[in-house]
Amino acid sequence: MKDVQYVILGKEHFDGFISRLSKLQKLVAPVAKGYNNYSFEEVTSGDQVAVRYLPTLLPPEEILLSPAGDPFGI
């Protein structure tokens, strides 16, 4: 089993990190939808991500494990 290493990402690097990661694969994160409303959606930049969000009615598992098909294309 591999040793896990944690890294703290500085605020100044967050947008670049999200942008680069979204180019490699589909990236889903909480997005603000108005007053205290959030939705997990595909994002391409860090400014779209609601870093401080309240829990939503729709959990991420419902998006990732959709009955409509295989979300990972396997």
C-alpha distance (Angstrom), angle and dihedral (degrees) to the residues before:
residue distance angle dihedral
M1 . . .
K2 3.81 . .
D3 3.76 122.5 .
V4 3.78 110.7 -112.6
Q5 3.78 117.6 -130.2
Y6 3.77 122.5 -162.7
V7 3.79 124.0 -153.3
I8 3.78 127.2 -168.3
L9 3.79 109.7 -135.1
G10 3.79 114.0 -145.3
K11 3.81 118.4 -129.1
E12 3.80 90.5 -116.5
H13 3.84 90.3 61.4
F14 3.82 98.8 43.4
D15 3.82 98.0 90.3
G16 3.80 93.6 47.4
F17 3.80 91.2 47.0
I18 3.81 93.1 52.0
S19 3.83 92.0 44.4
R20 3.81 93.0 51.8
L21 3.79 94.0 43.1
S22 3.82 92.1 50.3
K23 3.82 89.4 55.5
L24 3.80 90.3 57.6
Q25 3.81 97.9 47.1
K26 3.78 144.4 -13.2
L27 3.80 108.2 -69.3
V28 3.82 121.9 -159.0
A29 3.80 121.9 -167.4
P30 3.82 140.2 154.0
V31 3.83 112.3 -77.0
A32 3.82 124.3 -166.7
K33 3.81 113.3 -114.8
G34 3.80 100.9 -179.1
Y35 3.79 133.4 -64.7
N36 3.83 107.3 4.1
N37 3.82 91.5 -27.5
Y38 3.79 120.7 124.0
S39 3.77 135.5 172.4
F40 3.80 131.9 -169.9
E41 3.80 106.6 -120.1
E42 3.78 140.5 154.9
V43 3.82 110.8 -81.7
T44 3.80 133.9 -168.9
S45 3.81 102.5 -174.2
G46 3.78 138.2 36.4
D47 3.80 94.6 -117.2
Q48 3.83 89.2 66.6
V49 3.81 92.5 58.3
A50 3.81 118.8 93.6
V51 3.80 98.2 -143.5
R52 3.80 92.5 -174.8
Y53 3.76 107.8 43.6
L54 3.79 138.1 154.6
P55 3.80 118.6 -121.3
T56 3.79 113.2 -86.9
L57 3.78 132.6 -140.3
L58 3.80 89.6 -118.3
P59 3.81 110.7 63.6
P60 3.82 120.0 -149.5
E61 3.81 89.8 -113.8
E62 3.80 89.9 66.0
I63 3.80 89.8 58.3
L64 3.79 96.2 41.7
L65 3.80 96.2 42.8
S66 3.79 96.9 42.7
P67 3.83 116.1 168.5
A68 3.83 87.7 -140.3
G69 3.78 91.3 81.0
D70 3.75 147.2 -61.1
P71 3.82 108.0 -39.0
F72 3.80 92.3 -163.4
G73 3.79 96.3 52.4
I74 3.78 93.4 -125.6
